[in-house]
Amino acid sequence: MTDPFIHHPELRDRLIDPEVSFYRGFRIDEMQDVMIENGLPIGWWYSDDHRESLRKQALAGLGDADLWVFAYGSLMWDPGFHFAEIRRAHAPHHSRRFILKDVRGARGSPEAPGLMAALDTGDGCDGLLFRIPQAQVDHETEILCRRELVGPGYLAVFIDTICDGQPIRALTFVADHTTDAMQGDLTRQEQVHLIATGVGVFGTSLEYLGNIVEHFDLLGIEDPTLSDLLRDARAYRAAL
C-alpha cells in the first residue's frame, strides 16, 4: 500500500484519523433532540434521498477514475474520509471567505447568529487535495456529503486546481448564493461582529475561526486575511 503522505510527510501527524473523526458517523437527524432542547430550528436539512441525488449528480462525469477532493477549511485536518494521497494545491479562481451566516445551531443561533467559511469566486486559495481511489469513491463520498451537503449552503462542483505546476480537476464545495444563509455582501464590520458574538451547540464562531487559523499555521497554509479577521474579532469581543 502506498503511503498517503509520501509527498508531504510533514502532514502525517497533523490530520485526524478518519476512523476516530466525529464526522465519519455524523448524521444531522440524530441531533434533532439536542436542537429542540436548545430552541434551534429543525427540518431544514436535506433528506437522505435528496442528498444522494446531489452526490450522484456531482459525480456523474467521473466515470471509473480516482477522485480528487479540494479542501479549504476543516476538511484539511479532519477529512473524515479515507484517502490514498494528499497534496498541497492552489485553486486559482476561488477564495476562502467568511460569508456563511449560521443561525441553525452549529456556530450560531437565531439569537446569536454566527459566521462560517465558504469557497467563493476570487483571486486564489491555498488548500489540500485528497485522492480517493475509484473503488472507494462511492462509500467515502457518501460520508463526505452527509457533512458538506447537510442542507442548503454549498454546491458540490468540480473546480480547477494547480498541484506542483500541473492542473487537477477536483471536487469541492462552493458557496451557493441562491440560499439565504450565504451573504456575500457583508461588510468587514458585520463579519467581525458575527464572528465575535455567534454561539451554537458546537461552540462559538470565534473559536471556529481561531481553530482554522491555528491549524493553518500547523499545515503551513498562509491566509493573512483570516489572521487579520481573527485579530479584529478577538479585539471586538474583548471590548464588549
VMD Tcl script that draws the C-alpha trace (Angstrom):
set ca {
  {0.00 0.00 0.00}
  {1.34 3.42 -0.97}
  {1.92 5.86 1.87}
  {-0.73 8.66 1.55}
  {1.80 11.12 2.99}
  {4.68 10.20 0.69}
  {4.68 13.67 -0.90}
  {4.14 15.55 2.37}
  {5.47 13.59 5.36}
  {5.29 16.79 7.41}
  {1.48 16.46 7.40}
  {1.42 12.89 8.72}
  {0.70 13.72 12.38}
  {-1.37 16.82 11.70}
  {-4.58 15.21 10.46}
  {-7.24 13.44 12.49}
  {-7.53 9.73 11.70}
  {-10.81 9.28 9.77}
  {-11.70 6.28 11.92}
  {-11.90 8.47 15.04}
  {-13.34 11.54 13.36}
  {-16.70 12.80 14.63}
  {-17.71 13.41 11.03}
  {-17.31 9.82 9.84}
  {-20.53 8.80 11.56}
  {-22.20 12.21 11.56}
  {-25.95 12.30 10.92}
  {-27.86 15.54 11.39}
  {-31.18 13.79 12.09}
  {-29.65 12.14 15.16}
  {-29.09 15.63 16.62}
  {-32.72 16.68 16.35}
  {-33.48 16.24 20.07}
  {-30.46 18.35 21.00}
  {-31.58 21.09 18.64}
  {-35.12 21.06 20.00}
  {-33.78 21.31 23.56}
  {-31.76 24.36 22.56}
  {-34.62 26.06 20.75}
  {-32.97 25.71 17.36}
  {-34.75 25.32 14.02}
  {-35.22 21.78 12.75}
  {-36.25 20.18 9.47}
  {-34.13 22.48 7.29}
  {-31.70 19.73 6.30}
  {-31.82 17.66 3.14}
  {-33.39 14.21 3.15}
  {-31.02 11.31 2.56}
  {-32.62 10.72 -0.84}
  {-32.13 14.33 -1.94}
  {-28.56 14.41 -0.69}
  {-27.84 11.20 -2.54}
  {-29.23 12.68 -5.75}
  {-26.96 15.71 -5.35}
  {-23.97 13.45 -4.75}
  {-24.63 11.34 -7.82}
  {-25.22 14.43 -9.93}
  {-21.88 15.91 -8.85}
  {-20.00 12.69 -9.63}
  {-21.83 11.89 -12.87}
  {-18.89 12.67 -15.13}
  {-16.18 10.98 -13.06}
  {-16.52 7.56 -14.61}
  {-14.04 4.96 -13.37}
  {-11.36 7.46 -12.33}
  {-10.00 8.22 -8.88}
  {-11.48 11.31 -7.24}
  {-9.56 14.35 -6.06}
  {-11.21 16.46 -3.34}
  {-10.07 20.06 -2.71}
  {-10.18 21.02 0.98}
  {-10.06 24.66 2.07}
  {-11.34 24.56 5.67}
  {-11.71 21.94 8.40}
  {-11.55 19.11 5.83}
  {-7.83 19.86 5.63}
  {-7.12 18.48 9.09}
  {-10.26 16.45 9.74}
  {-11.43 14.98 6.41}
  {-13.45 12.13 7.93}
  {-12.97 10.06 4.77}
  {-10.16 7.68 3.81}
  {-7.74 8.76 1.10}
  {-4.75 7.33 -0.75}
  {-2.81 10.53 -1.36}
  {-2.58 14.08 -0.04}
  {-1.05 17.04 -1.91}
  {-0.76 20.76 -1.38}
  {-2.66 22.69 -4.05}
  {-3.88 26.10 -5.18}
  {-7.32 26.97 -6.57}
  {-6.54 29.99 -8.79}
  {-10.12 31.14 -9.40}
  {-11.50 30.88 -5.87}
  {-11.09 32.48 -2.45}
  {-11.86 31.44 1.12}
  {-14.45 33.86 2.53}
  {-16.44 34.16 5.75}
  {-19.89 34.65 4.26}
  {-22.00 31.71 5.52}
  {-24.31 33.15 8.19}
  {-25.18 30.46 10.71}
  {-28.49 30.59 12.59}
  {-29.09 26.84 12.53}
  {-27.10 25.88 15.57}
  {-23.54 24.87 14.65}
  {-21.66 28.08 15.43}
  {-24.64 30.42 15.65}
  {-28.33 30.58 16.50}
  {-31.33 32.81 15.74}
  {-30.49 34.80 18.90}
  {-26.73 34.92 18.29}
  {-26.00 34.41 14.57}
  {-22.52 33.29 13.67}
  {-20.35 33.18 10.58}
  {-18.53 30.33 8.86}
  {-16.28 29.85 5.86}
  {-17.18 29.13 2.24}
  {-15.27 28.88 -1.03}
  {-16.28 31.64 -3.42}
  {-15.01 33.04 -6.70}
  {-11.84 35.03 -6.15}
  {-8.14 35.51 -6.76}
  {-6.79 32.25 -5.36}
  {-6.98 29.89 -2.40}
  {-4.35 27.54 -0.97}
  {-5.54 24.21 0.36}
  {-5.05 20.46 0.18}
  {-6.01 17.80 -2.35}
  {-7.06 14.34 -1.24}
  {-7.18 11.44 -3.72}
  {-9.86 8.80 -3.13}
  {-9.29 5.57 -5.11}
  {-12.06 4.72 -7.57}
  {-13.11 1.61 -5.64}
  {-13.75 3.71 -2.52}
  {-15.33 6.78 -4.12}
  {-18.94 5.75 -3.64}
  {-18.64 4.90 0.05}
  {-16.30 7.73 1.07}
  {-18.19 10.47 -0.78}
  {-21.43 9.37 0.89}
  {-19.71 10.14 4.22}
  {-18.30 13.39 2.85}
  {-21.63 14.61 1.51}
  {-23.50 13.89 4.75}
  {-21.25 16.57 6.21}
  {-20.84 19.11 3.42}
  {-24.33 18.80 1.90}
  {-26.20 18.59 5.17}
  {-28.58 21.27 3.89}
  {-28.69 24.38 1.67}
  {-25.45 26.36 1.68}
  {-22.86 24.66 -0.51}
  {-22.81 23.29 -4.05}
  {-20.76 20.21 -4.92}
  {-18.80 21.10 -8.07}
  {-15.52 20.37 -9.82}
  {-13.02 23.23 -9.99}
  {-9.55 23.81 -11.44}
  {-6.62 23.41 -9.05}
  {-2.86 23.52 -9.54}
  {-0.57 20.98 -7.86}
  {3.19 21.15 -8.47}
  {2.51 23.14 -11.62}
  {0.06 20.58 -13.01}
  {-3.71 21.11 -13.41}
  {-6.04 18.83 -11.48}
  {-9.84 18.93 -11.56}
  {-11.16 18.38 -8.07}
  {-14.48 18.11 -6.32}
  {-15.14 20.80 -3.74}
  {-18.00 22.63 -2.05}
  {-18.57 26.24 -3.08}
  {-20.88 28.98 -1.88}
  {-24.48 28.68 -3.08}
  {-25.58 32.30 -3.40}
  {-29.20 31.31 -4.01}
  {-29.58 30.44 -0.31}
  {-30.39 32.98 2.40}
  {-27.53 31.68 4.52}
  {-24.88 32.80 2.02}
  {-24.35 36.55 2.45}
  {-21.60 37.70 0.16}
  {-22.29 41.41 0.71}
  {-21.44 41.52 4.41}
  {-19.24 44.44 5.42}
  {-15.99 43.82 7.27}
  {-17.56 45.20 10.46}
  {-20.56 42.89 10.11}
  {-18.21 39.92 9.68}
  {-16.27 40.90 12.80}
  {-19.47 41.32 14.84}
  {-20.93 37.95 13.79}
  {-17.69 36.09 14.44}
  {-17.22 37.75 17.83}
  {-20.77 37.09 19.07}
  {-22.02 33.94 17.27}
  {-22.76 30.95 19.54}
  {-24.12 27.48 18.65}
  {-24.19 23.94 20.03}
  {-20.72 23.21 18.60}
  {-19.23 26.35 20.17}
  {-18.63 29.92 19.10}
  {-17.79 31.39 15.72}
  {-14.72 32.96 17.30}
  {-13.47 29.52 18.37}
  {-14.21 28.21 14.88}
  {-12.08 30.90 13.22}
  {-9.33 30.53 15.81}
  {-9.23 26.79 15.17}
  {-8.89 27.37 11.43}
  {-6.02 29.84 11.82}
  {-4.25 27.58 14.33}
  {-4.45 24.58 12.02}
  {-3.38 26.67 9.03}
  {-0.21 27.53 10.93}
  {0.41 23.83 11.61}
  {-0.26 22.89 7.99}
  {1.84 25.71 6.56}
  {-1.13 27.38 4.88}
  {-0.90 31.17 4.74}
  {-4.05 33.29 4.75}
  {-3.32 36.77 6.16}
  {-6.95 37.80 5.60}
  {-8.18 35.23 8.11}
  {-5.43 36.07 10.60}
  {-6.42 39.74 10.46}
  {-10.09 38.83 10.81}
  {-9.33 36.76 13.91}
  {-7.32 39.58 15.46}
  {-10.11 42.10 14.90}
  {-12.86 39.74 16.12}
  {-10.93 38.99 19.30}
  {-10.44 42.70 19.93}
  {-14.15 43.33 19.33}
  {-15.10 40.53 21.72}
  {-12.74 41.82 24.41}
  {-14.34 45.26 24.18}
  {-17.90 44.01 24.78}
}
mol new
graphics top color blue
foreach p $ca { graphics top sphere $p radius 0.5 }
foreach p [lrange $ca 0 end-1] q [lrange $ca 1 end] { graphics top cylinder $p $q radius 0.2 }
display resetview
